[in-house]
Amino acid sequence: MQKRTPLYILLYLILLTSCQYDPYAHRFTTTEPEIADLIGTYRFHSQTVNSTIEEFQDENGEIVTPSIIIKENGTFEVINIPHFKGFLPKYEELVSKKGTWEITVLGAIDVGEKENLKHWGIHLMDLPIEIRGAGLMNKKYPYDIIFTFGDPDQGDVMIFKKTAIEL
C-alpha cells in the first residue's frame, strides 16, 4: 500500500477550499424572460454587503424603502437605491434617478457542462457602474432583482422583490 504524503493532502485541501461558487447562482434567471414579466415595481428586501446597516435614511434623516420601477416604455426610475462601491464594497450614498433600460445577458454560470448557462438581467443605463447591471432571480415569473458587489463568491448582494402593488 502506497502512503500519501502530506504535500498531496495539503494541495487537495487548497484546491477544495479555493473552488468557491456564488452562493446565489442557483437562483439566477437562466432563460430569457418576457419583457412584460419585468414591468413593475421592485422593493428593497435585503442586503448582505454591510450587516451593520439595517435601514436606509435619506438626506433628511427619514427612513426610506429603496425601490426600482421598470416601465413598459423602456424607462426606469430608481428611488433611494443604495450605492455600494469598490471591490471591497462600501456604502456610498442613496441614488434616485430616471433612465432607460434593456434586457441583457449579464454573465455566465458554469454548471460543468459543455456550455455555460446565461444569467439574464436588466441593464439600467445612466446609473453608477456598480448598480447598472441588475441581475434577475427565479426560474419563472415573478422575477426578483439582485445586485452583486465585489467578488461574487463572497455573496455580497442586494435583493429587491417584485411587489404586487404599484407605487
Secondary structure in CASP SS format (residue, H / E / C, confidence):
PFRMAT SS
TARGET T0000
AUTHOR 0000-0000-0000
METHOD secondary structure of the structure
MODEL  1
M C 1.00
Q C 1.00
K C 1.00
R C 1.00
T C 1.00
P H 1.00
L H 1.00
Y H 1.00
I H 1.00
L H 1.00
L H 1.00
Y H 1.00
L H 1.00
I H 1.00
L H 1.00
L H 1.00
T H 1.00
S H 1.00
C C 1.00
Q C 1.00
Y C 1.00
D C 1.00
P C 1.00
Y C 1.00
A H 1.00
H H 1.00
R H 1.00
F E 1.00
T C 1.00
T C 1.00
T C 1.00
E C 1.00
P C 1.00
E C 1.00
I H 1.00
A H 1.00
D H 1.00
L C 1.00
I C 1.00
G E 1.00
T E 1.00
Y E 1.00
R E 1.00
F E 1.00
H E 1.00
S E 1.00
Q E 1.00
T C 1.00
V C 1.00
N C 1.00
S C 1.00
T C 1.00
I C 1.00
E C 1.00
E C 1.00
F E 1.00
Q E 1.00
D C 1.00
E C 1.00
N C 1.00
G C 1.00
E C 1.00
I E 1.00
V E 1.00
T C 1.00
P C 1.00
S E 1.00
I E 1.00
I E 1.00
I E 1.00
K C 1.00
E C 1.00
N C 1.00
G C 1.00
T E 1.00
F E 1.00
E E 1.00
V E 1.00
I E 1.00
N E 1.00
I E 1.00
P E 1.00
H E 1.00
F E 1.00
K E 1.00
G C 1.00
F C 1.00
L C 1.00
P C 1.00
K E 1.00
Y E 1.00
E E 1.00
E E 1.00
L E 1.00
V E 1.00
S E 1.00
K E 1.00
K E 1.00
G E 1.00
T E 1.00
W E 1.00
E E 1.00
I E 1.00
T E 1.00
V E 1.00
L E 1.00
G E 1.00
A E 1.00
I E 1.00
D C 1.00
V C 1.00
G C 1.00
E C 1.00
K C 1.00
E C 1.00
N C 1.00
L E 1.00
K E 1.00
H E 1.00
W E 1.00
G E 1.00
I E 1.00
H E 1.00
L E 1.00
M C 1.00
D C 1.00
L C 1.00
P C 1.00
I H 1.00
E H 1.00
I H 1.00
R C 1.00
G E 1.00
A E 1.00
G E 1.00
L E 1.00
M E 1.00
N C 1.00
K C 1.00
K C 1.00
Y C 1.00
P C 1.00
Y C 1.00
D E 1.00
I E 1.00
I E 1.00
F E 1.00
T E 1.00
F C 1.00
G C 1.00
D C 1.00
P H 1.00
D H 1.00
Q H 1.00
G C 1.00
D C 1.00
V E 1.00
M E 1.00
I E 1.00
F E 1.00
K E 1.00
K E 1.00
T C 1.00
A C 1.00
I C 1.00
E C 1.00
L C 1.00
END
